[in-house]
Amino acid sequence: MNRVVHPIEQESFRRLRARLDTSHFAPLSRAVVERVIHSAADLEYATDLVLDEGELAKGHTALHAGAPVVVDVEMVAAGITRRETVCRLKDAMSGPGLTRSAHAIRLAYEEVGPGALWVIGCAPTALEELLTLDASPALVIGLPVGFVGAAESKAALRGSGLPAVSNVSQKGGSAVAAAALNALLYTPLSSPASPSEEKQ
């Protein structure tokens, strides 16, 4: 299904590329970097994001093959408009040593099992909980934001060896996490080496 790109979005990406040369990135990495920057109007993500093209390719394949997409909060789900997502936050409860966000991740894993794509843009404790599970994810987009635990949880994600998109700083959030997933979603499976058609 082809995506119709609005002229304002096309112009936004043209201006982005005029200010930042992204041509050295591998195709899927470039798609993610550009769409995250576009979502936040923050060029620093070009050096803040941590990406691996091979991991992105495997996540891209799984996504287009219909793997479940799990999000930590409804704001992330709202940003992913072309795919159904799983969010169990409404069903979750906090308890001793367990935040509501962490419990939601447990519930979601019980529902989807291994092989899902996980998109975490709000709660560091959600990402920390995911790392305790044997989730065997296709990809973890771990971009929680905040001054408490965000950078540390993303460092733990990178140290886990799981296939991941993360960033080094405390920046992040629902919009950028959704944008990273959308970059893969908008890139056709038939042409991962040339995502420019959908990267507008």
FIKOLKE-248674 format. One record per residue: residue number from 1; x, y, z of N, C-alpha, C, O, CB in turn. Coordinates in steps of 0.1 Angstrom, whole numbers, plus 2048, in hexadecimal, padded with zeros to 3 digits. Atoms other than C-alpha are relative to their C-alpha. Glycine has a CB too. Layout:
NUM  X  Y  Z  X  Y  Z  X  Y  Z  X  Y  Z  X  Y  Z
...
END
This chain:
1  808  7F4  800  800  800  800  809  80C  800  811  80F  809  7F6  800  80C
2  7F8  7F4  801  810  821  7F5  7FA  80A  809  7EE  80C  80B  800  805  7F1
3  804  7F6  7F7  810  83D  80D  801  80E  7F9  80B  811  7F2  80A  800  80C
4  800  7F2  806  806  860  801  807  809  809  803  80B  815  7F2  804  7FC
5  7F8  7F7  7F7  81F  879  80E  7FB  80E  7FD  7FB  813  7F2  80F  7FF  7FD
6  805  7F2  801  812  89C  815  80B  809  7FB  816  807  7FF  7FA  804  80D
7  7F6  7F6  804  824  8B9  804  808  807  80B  814  809  80A  7FA  80A  7F7
8  7F9  7F9  7F4  82C  8C9  826  80B  7F6  805  816  7FA  809  7F6  803  80B
9  7F6  80A  7FB  83D  8A8  831  80B  7FF  7F6  817  7FE  7FA  7F9  7F3  802
10  7F6  800  80A  850  8A7  810  80A  80C  802  816  80A  801  7FA  800  7F2
11  7F8  7F4  7FE  85C  8CB  816  808  7FF  80D  814  804  80D  7F8  80C  7FF
12  7F9  801  7F3  865  8C3  83A  80D  7F7  7FE  817  7FA  803  7F7  7FA  80A
13  7F4  809  802  87C  8A6  82F  80A  807  7F7  816  804  7F8  7FB  7F3  7FA
14  7F7  7F9  809  88B  8BC  813  809  809  809  815  80A  807  7F9  807  7F5
15  7F8  7F6  7F8  895  8D6  82D  809  7F8  80A  814  7FD  80C  7F6  809  808
16  7F7  808  7F7  8A2  8BB  845  80C  7FC  7F9  817  7FD  7FE  7F8  7F4  805
17  7F4  805  807  8B9  8AD  82A  809  80B  7FB  815  809  7F9  7FB  7F8  7F4
18  7F8  7F4  803  8C4  8D0  821  809  804  80B  814  80A  80A  7F7  80C  7FC
19  7F9  7FD  7F4  8D0  8D4  845  809  7F5  805  813  7F8  80C  7F7  805  80A
20  7F9  80C  7FB  8DD  8B1  84B  803  7F6  7F5  7F9  7F2  7EF  7F9  7FA  80C
21  7FD  80A  80A  8EF  899  834  7FE  7F2  807  806  7EF  810  80F  802  7FA
22  803  80D  7FA  8E1  877  83C  804  7F5  7F6  801  7E9  7F8  7F1  7FE  803
23  7FD  809  80B  8EF  866  81C  80A  7F5  805  80A  7EA  7FE  805  807  7F5
24  7F7  80A  7FC  909  853  830  7FA  7F4  808  800  7EA  80A  80B  806  808
25  807  80A  7F9  8EF  83F  843  7FC  7F5  7F6  7F8  7F7  7EB  7F4  805  808
26  806  80B  807  8E5  81C  837  7F1  803  7FE  7EB  80A  806  803  7F2  807
27  80E  7FC  803  8C1  81D  828  7F6  800  80B  7F0  80A  80D  7FB  7F7  7F5
28  80A  800  7F6  8AC  812  845  804  809  80C  7FC  80F  812  7FE  7F1  805
29  7FB  7F6  7F6  8C2  825  85E  7FD  80E  7FC  7F9  816  805  80F  7FE  802
30  803  7F2  805  8BE  844  849  7F1  803  801  7ED  80E  806  804  801  7F1
31  80E  7FE  7FF  898  83F  848  7FC  803  80F  7F4  80C  811  7F8  7F4  7FB
32  803  7FE  7F2  897  83C  86E  805  80E  805  7FE  815  80B  806  7F5  809
33  7FA  7F4  7FC  8AF  859  874  7F7  80C  7FB  7F4  815  803  80E  801  7FC
34  807  7F4  805  89C  871  85D  7F2  801  806  7EE  80C  808  7FF  7FE  7F1
35  80E  7FF  7FA  879  868  86A  800  804  80E  7F8  80C  813  7F9  7F3  7FE
36  7FF  7FB  7F2  884  86C  88E  803  80E  801  7FD  816  809  80B  7F7  808
37  7FD  7F2  800  894  88D  887  7F4  808  7FB  7F1  813  801  80C  803  7F6
38  80C  7F9  804  875  898  874  7F5  801  80A  7EF  80B  80C  7FA  7F9  7F3
39  80B  800  7F6  85E  88E  891  803  80A  80B  7FA  80F  812  7FF  7F3  805
40  7FC  7F8  7F4  872  8A3  8AA  807  80D  7FC  809  816  804  80A  7F8  808
41  7F9  7F4  805  882  8BE  894  80E  802  808  811  80D  80C  7F8  80D  801
42  7F3  801  7F7  8A3  8B4  8A6  80B  7F9  7F8  80B  7ED  7F8  7FD  7FA  80E
43  7F6  806  808  8C1  8AF  890  80A  7F8  808  812  7EF  803  808  80B  7F9
44  7F7  808  7F7  8D5  8A1  8AE  7FE  7F1  800  807  7EA  803  800  806  80E
45  803  80E  800  8C4  880  8AA  809  7F9  7F6  80B  7EC  7F7  7F1  7FD  7FC
46  7F8  806  80A  8DB  87A  88C  80D  7F9  807  812  7EF  802  805  80A  7F6
47  7F4  806  7F9  8F8  873  8A5  7FC  7FA  80D  804  7F3  813  80A  80B  802
48  804  806  7F3  8E3  869  8C3  7FA  7F2  7FF  7FB  7EA  808  7F5  809  806
49  806  80D  802  8D1  84B  8B4  80B  7F5  7FF  816  7F8  7F9  7F7  800  7F4
50  7F8  80B  802  8E1  829  8B6  7F9  7F5  7F8  7EE  7F0  7FC  805  7FA  80E
51  807  808  80A  8D8  813  898  809  7F5  7FB  815  7F7  7FA  7FA  808  7F5
52  7F8  80A  808  8E3  7F3  887  7F7  7FC  7F4  7EC  7F7  7F6  803  7F3  80A
53  808  802  80C  8D8  7EE  863  7FB  7F2  7FF  7F0  7EF  7FB  808  804  7F4
54  804  80E  800  8D7  7C8  866  7F5  7FD  809  7EB  7F6  805  80C  7F7  803
55  80B  802  7F7  8C1  7C9  884  7F3  807  7FB  7E8  802  7FC  803  806  80E
56  80C  7F9  806  8AA  7E3  873  7FA  7F7  7F5  7EE  7F7  7F4  804  80E  7FB
57  805  808  80B  8A8  7CC  855  7F8  7F4  805  7ED  7F1  7FF  80C  7FB  7F7
58  807  80B  7FA  89D  7AF  86A  7F2  804  806  7E8  7FE  804  808  7F8  80A
59  80D  7FB  7FA  883  7C4  87D  7F7  805  7F5  7EB  802  7F6  804  80C  809
60  808  7FB  80B  877  7D3  85C  7F9  7F4  7F9  7ED  7F5  7F6  809  807  7F5
61  806  80C  805  871  7B0  84E  7F5  7FA  808  7EB  7F7  804  80B  7F5  7FD
62  80A  806  7F7  85F  7A4  86D  7F4  809  800  7E9  804  800  806  7FF  80E
63  80B  7F6  800  84A  7C4  86D  7F7  7FE  7F4  7EA  7FD  7F6  805  80E  801
64  808  802  80C  83F  7BF  849  7FA  7F2  7FF  7F1  7F0  7F6  808  804  7F4
65  805  80E  800  839  79A  850  7F4  7FF  809  7EE  7F4  80A  80A  7F6  803
66  80B  800  7F7  81F  7A4  86A  803  7FE  80E  7FA  7FB  816  7F6  7F6  7FB
67  7FC  802  7F1  832  7A1  88B  7F8  80A  808  7F6  815  804  80F  801  802
68  807  7F6  7F7  81F  7B1  8A8  808  80C  803  815  80B  804  7FB  7F9  80D
69  7F9  7F4  7FB  828  7D4  8B2  7FA  804  80D  7EE  806  80F  7FE  80C  7F5
70  804  7FD  7F2  827  7DB  8D7  805  80E  803  811  812  801  805  7F6  80A
71  7FC  7F3  7FC  828  7FF  8E5  7FE  801  80F  7F6  7FA  815  7F8  80B  7F8
72  801  7FF  7F2  82C  80B  908  7F5  809  804  7EF  808  80F  80D  805  806
73  80B  7F7  7FD  812  827  907  7F8  803  7F4  7FC  801  7E9  806  80D  806
74  80A  7FD  80B  7F4  832  8F2  806  80B  7F7  802  80C  7EC  7F3  804  806
75  7FB  7F5  809  807  851  8E6  809  7FA  7F6  809  800  7EA  808  80A  809
76  7F8  807  80A  820  83A  8D4  7F6  7FA  7F6  7F8  7FB  7EA  809  7F6  806
77  80A  806  809  802  827  8C6  7FA  80A  7F7  7F8  807  7EB  7F6  7F8  808
78  807  7F6  808  7F2  847  8BA  809  805  7F4  804  809  7EA  7FD  80C  809
79  7F7  7FC  80B  811  84F  8A5  802  7F5  7F6  808  7F8  7EB  80D  803  806
80  7FF  80B  80A  810  82D  893  7F3  7FE  7FA  7EB  7F6  7FF  806  7F3  807
81  80D  800  805  7F3  832  87D  7FD  7F5  7F6  7F1  7F3  7F2  7FD  80D  7FA
82  802  809  80B  7F8  817  863  801  7F1  805  803  7E8  7FD  80A  802  7F5
83  7FE  80D  7FB  7FB  7F9  87A  7F9  7FF  80E  7FA  808  816  80F  7FC  801
84  806  803  7F3  7E7  7EA  897  80C  7FE  80A  816  7F8  807  7F7  7F4  800
85  7F6  802  7F6  7FB  7EA  8B8  7FA  7FA  80C  7ED  7FA  80E  807  80D  803
86  804  806  7F3  7F9  7D9  8DA  805  80A  80B  811  80C  80C  805  7F2  802
87  7FD  7F8  7F4  7F8  7F0  8F9  7F8  7FB  80B  7EB  7FC  80A  7FE  80F  7FD
88  808  805  7F5  7EE  7E1  91A  801  809  80C  7FE  804  818  806  7F2  804
89  7FF  7F7  7F4  7F3  7FF  930  7F3  802  808  7F3  803  814  805  80E  7FB
90  80D  7FE  7F9  7CE  803  937  7FD  7F4  809  7F6  7F5  813  7F5  801  7F6
91  803  80C  7F8  7CE  7DF  945  80A  7FE  80C  808  7F5  814  800  7F4  7F7
92  7F5  802  7F7  7ED  7E3  95A  7FE  807  80E  7F7  810  80F  80D  805  7FA
93  801  7FA  7F3  7F1  7EA  97F  80E  800  806  817  7F8  803  7F7  7F8  809
94  7F3  800  7F9  80F  7F5  993  7FF  7F8  80D  7F5  7F5  812  804  80F  804
95  7FF  808  7F4  81B  7E1  9B1  80E  803  806  816  80A  801  7FE  7F2  7FD
96  7F3  7FF  7FA  839  7DE  9C8  80B  7FD  7F6  80C  7F2  7F1  801  7F7  80C
97  7F5  802  809  858  7E3  9B2  7FC  7FE  7F2  804  7FA  7EA  807  7F3  805
98  805  802  80D  843  7E3  993  7F8  80C  7FC  7ED  80E  801  7F8  7F3  7FE
99  808  7F5  805  837  802  980  7F5  7FB  7F7  7F5  7EF  7F2  809  80A  7F8
100  80B  804  809  817  801  96C  805  7FE  7F2  801  7F5  7EB  7F5  80B  800
101  7FA  802  80D  82C  805  94C  807  7F3  7FF  806  7EC  7F4  809  80C  7FD
102  7F9  80D  800  841  7E7  955  7F6  7F4  7FF  7F8  7EB  7F8  809  7FF  80C
103  80A  80B  801  822  7D2  95C  7F9  7FF  7F3  7F6  7F4  7EE  7F5  803  80B
104  806  800  80D  813  7DC  93B  809  7F8  7F6  804  7F2  7ED  7FE  80F  7FB
105  7F7  808  808  832  7CE  92A  7FF  7F1  802  7FF  7E9  7F9  80F  805  802
106  802  80E  7FD  82E  7AD  93C  7F3  7FB  7F9  7F2  7F0  7F3  7FF  7FE  80F
107  80D  804  806  809  7AC  931  801  7FF  7F1  7FC  7F5  7EB  7F5  80A  804
108  7FF  800  80F  812  7B4  90D  808  7F4  7FC  805  7ED  7F2  807  80D  7FB
109  7F9  80B  804  82C  799  90C  7F8  7F3  801  7F9  7EA  7F9  80D  7FF  809
110  809  80C  7FF  813  77F  919  7F7  7FF  7F4  7F3  7F4  7F0  7F8  801  80D
111  809  800  80C  7FD  78A  8FC  807  7FC  7F3  802  7F4  7EB  7F9  80D  7FF
112  7FB  801  80D  815  78B  8DF  80B  7F6  7FF  80E  7F0  7F4  806  80D  7FC
113  7F5  809  800  832  774  8E9  80C  805  7F9  80E  811  7F7  7FB  7F3  7F9
114  7F3  7FC  806  854  774  8D8  7FE  805  7F2  7F4  802  7EB  80A  7F5  800
115  800  7FC  80E  85C  785  8B7  7F9  80D  7FC  7F8  810  7F1  7FA  7F5  7F8
116  807  7F3  802  84A  7A6  8BB  80A  80B  7FE  816  80A  801  7F6  803  80B
117  7F9  7F4  800  856  7C9  8B4  7FB  808  80C  7EF  80A  80D  7FF  808  7F3
118  804  7F8  7F4  856  7DE  8D4  805  80E  7FE  810  811  7FB  807  7FA  80D
119  7FD  7F1  802  854  804  8D3  7FD  807  80D  7F1  808  811  7F7  805  7F4
120  801  7FA  7F2  85B  815  8F4  805  80E  7FF  811  811  7FC  808  7F8  80A
121  7FC  7F2  801  85A  83B  8F4  7FE  808  80C  801  814  80C  7F9  806  7F4
122  804  7F8  7F4  84E  845  916  807  7FC  80D  80E  804  813  7F1  800  802
123  7FD  804  7F2  857  830  934  80D  7F7  800  80E  7EC  7FA  7F5  7F7  805
124  7F4  808  7FE  87B  825  93C  7FD  7F2  807  804  7E8  804  80A  807  808
125  803  80C  7F9  86C  80B  954  7FA  7F5  7F6  7FB  7E9  7F9  7F7  802  80C
126  806  809  80A  859  7FB  936  80C  7F9  7F9  80C  7ED  7F7  7F7  807  7F6
127  7F5  805  807  87A  7F7  924  808  7F6  809  80D  7EC  805  809  80B  7FB
128  7F9  809  7F7  88B  7E9  943  7F9  7F3  802  800  7E8  803  802  807  80E
129  808  80C  7FE  86F  7D0  948  802  7F7  7F3  803  7EA  7F5  7F1  803  802
130  7FE  808  80D  872  7C4  923  80D  7F9  801  80E  7ED  7FC  7FF  809  7F4
131  7F3  806  800  897  7BD  929  800  7F4  80A  80A  7EC  809  80A  80A  804
132  801  80B  7F7  88D  7A5  945  7F9  7F4  7FA  7FA  7E9  800  7FA  804  80D
133  808  80B  806  877  790  92E  808  7F9  7F5  811  7FF  7F0  7F3  806  7FB
134  7FA  808  80B  881  775  916  7F8  803  7F3  7F2  7F9  7EE  801  7F1  803
135  809  7FC  80A  86F  788  8FB  804  7FD  7F1  7FC  7FD  7E8  7FD  80F  801
136  7FB  803  80D  885  780  8DD  7FA  80A  7F6  7F4  805  7EC  7FD  7F1  7FC
137  807  7F7  808  87A  7A0  8CC  806  800  7F2  812  7FE  7F0  801  80E  806
138  7FB  7FE  80E  87D  7A6  8A6  808  80D  800  812  80F  7F9  7F4  801  7F6
139  7FA  7F3  7FE  887  7CA  8B0  7FB  807  80C  7EF  806  80E  7FF  809  7F3
140  804  7F7  7F5  886  7E1  8CE  803  80E  7FC  80F  811  7FB  806  7FC  80E
141  7FE  7F1  802  881  806  8C7  7FF  806  80E  7F4  808  813  7F6  806  7F6
142  7FF  7FB  7F2  88C  813  8E9  804  80E  801  810  811  801  809  7F7  809
143  7FD  7F2  800  889  838  8EA  7F8  808  80B  7F2  812  809  7FD  806  7F3
144  807  7F9  7F5  87A  841  90C  807  80E  803  813  80F  801  7FF  7F8  80D
145  7FB  7F3  7FE  87E  865  917  800  803  80F  7F8  7FD  816  7F8  80B  7F9
146  801  7FC  7F2  886  874  939  80E  801  807  818  7FD  802  7F8  7F6  808
147  7F4  7FE  7F8  89F  87E  954  803  7F5  809  80F  7F4  80E  7FF  80D  807
148  7FF  80B  7F7  89A  85F  969  7FF  7F3  7F8  7F5  7EE  7F4  7F6  800  80B
149  800  80D  805  8A5  83E  95A  800  7FE  7F1  802  7F3  7EC  7F4  7F9  805
150  801  801  80F  8A1  846  935  80D  7FC  7FA  80E  7F2  7F2  7FA  80D  7FA
151  7F3  803  806  8C5  847  92B  805  7F2  805  80B  7EB  7FD  80A  80B  803
152  7FB  80D  7FA  8CD  82A  942  7F9  7F4  7FA  7FF  7EA  7F7  7FF  800  80F
153  807  80B  806  8B2  814  934  804  7FD  7F2  804  7F2  7EE  7F0  802  801
154  7FC  802  80E  8BD  81A  911  80E  7FB  7FF  811  7F3  7F6  7FF  80E  7F9
155  7F3  806  800  8E1  812  91A  7FF  7F1  803  806  7E9  7FE  808  807  80B
156  802  80E  7FD  8D4  7F2  929  7FB  7F8  7F4  7FF  7EC  7F2  7F6  7FE  80C
157  805  806  80C  8C2  7EA  909  80B  7FD  7F7  80C  7F2  7F1  7F5  809  7F9
158  7F4  802  809  8E2  7EF  8F5  809  7F5  805  80F  7ED  7FE  808  80D  7FE
159  7F8  80A  7FA  8F4  7D9  90D  7FA  7F2  800  801  7E8  803  803  804  80E
160  807  80D  7FF  8DA  7BD  90B  803  7F7  7F4  801  7EB  7F4  7F1  803  801
161  7FE  807  80C  8E3  7B3  8E8  7F4  7FE  7F7  7F4  7F8  7ED  806  7F3  803
162  80D  801  808  8BF  7B5  8DC  801  809  7F4  807  814  7F5  7F4  803  809
163  800  7F7  80B  8B9  7C4  8BA  7F8  80C  803  7ED  80B  808  7F9  7F9  7F3
164  806  7F4  7FA  8B1  7E8  8C1  803  80C  7F8  80D  80E  7F1  805  801  80E
165  7FE  7F2  803  8AD  80C  8B8  800  807  80E  7F6  806  815  7F5  806  7F6
166  800  7F8  7F3  8B7  823  8D5  807  80D  7FD  80B  810  7F2  807  7F8  80B
167  7F8  7F4  801  8C8  844  8DC  807  802  80D  803  7FC  817  7F7  80C  7FD
168  7F7  7FF  7F5  8E3  84E  8F4  7FA  80A  80B  7FC  808  817  80D  805  7FC
169  804  7F6  7F6  8D3  86D  904  7F3  7FD  807  7ED  7F3  805  7FF  80E  7F8
170  80D  801  7F9  8B5  873  91A  7F4  803  7F8  7E9  801  7FC  800  809  80D
171  80B  7FC  80A  8A1  87F  8FC  7F9  7F3  7FC  7FE  7E8  7FD  805  808  7F4
172  808  80B  805  886  869  8ED  7F2  804  800  7EE  810  7FE  802  7F3  808
173  80E  7FD  7FF  861  867  8F0  7F7  7F8  7F6  7FC  7F2  7ED  7FD  80F  7FE
174  809  808  808  842  859  8E0  800  803  7F2  800  7FA  7E9  7F2  802  805
175  800  7FC  80E  844  86D  8C0  80C  7FA  7F9  80B  7F5  7EE  800  80F  7FF
176  7F4  805  807  868  863  8B8  800  7F0  800  804  7EB  7F6  80C  805  807
177  800  80F  801  862  83E  8C1  7F6  7FC  7F5  7F9  7F2  7EE  7FB  7FB  80E
178  80A  803  80B  843  83D  8AB  806  803  7F2  804  7FB  7E9  7F3  808  801
179  7FA  7FD  80D  857  84E  88F  80A  7F6  7FC  80B  7F3  7F0  807  80E  802
180  7F7  80A  803  872  834  891  7F9  7F3  7FA  7FE  7ED  7F0  809  7FC  80C
181  808  80B  805  858  818  88C  7FA  803  7F3  7FB  7FB  7EA  7F5  7FC  80A
182  806  7FC  80C  847  82C  871  80A  800  7F4  807  7FC  7E9  7FA  80D  801
183  7F6  800  80A  868  82F  85E  801  7F2  7FA  803  7F1  7ED  80D  805  805
184  7FF  80E  805  869  809  85B  7F3  7FC  7F9  7F3  7F5  7EF  803  7F6  80B
185  80D  803  806  844  807  854  7FE  806  7F2  7F8  800  7E9  7F5  804  80A
186  802  7F8  80D  845  821  838  80A  7FB  7F5  808  7FE  7E9  802  80E  802
187  7F6  805  80A  863  810  827  7FB  7F3  7FA  7F9  7E9  802  80E  7FE  806
188  806  80C  805  855  7F6  80F  80A  7F4  802  816  7F5  801  7FD  802  7F1
189  7F8  80C  7FE  861  7D2  815  808  7FD  7F3  813  7F7  7F4  7F7  7F5  804
190  7FA  804  80D  869  7CE  7F0  80D  808  7FD  815  804  7F4  7F6  802  7F5
191  7F5  7F8  804  883  7EA  7F0  807  806  80D  807  813  80E  7FC  80B  7F7
192  7FA  7FA  7F4  894  7EE  812  80D  807  7FD  812  80F  805  803  7F5  80A
193  7F3  7FA  803  8B4  7F9  800  7FD  80E  7FA  806  816  7F8  807  7F8  7F6
194  802  7F3  805  8A2  818  7F2  7F3  806  806  7E9  807  7FE  7FF  7FF  7F1
195  80C  7FB  7F9  889  826  80B  7FC  80E  7FD  7F3  813  803  802  7FF  80F
196  803  7F2  802  889  849  7FC  7F2  803  7FC  7ED  80D  7FE  80A  805  7F5
197  80D  7FE  804  867  844  7ED  7F7  803  80C  7ED  80B  80B  7FB  7F4  7F8
198  808  7FF  7F4  858  841  810  806  809  80A  7FF  80B  815  7FC  7F3  805
199  7FA  7F9  7F5  870  856  823  7FC  80F  800  801  817  809  80F  7FF  7FF
200  803  7F2  801  861  877  819  7FA  806  80C  7F7  811  80D  7F6  803  7F4
END
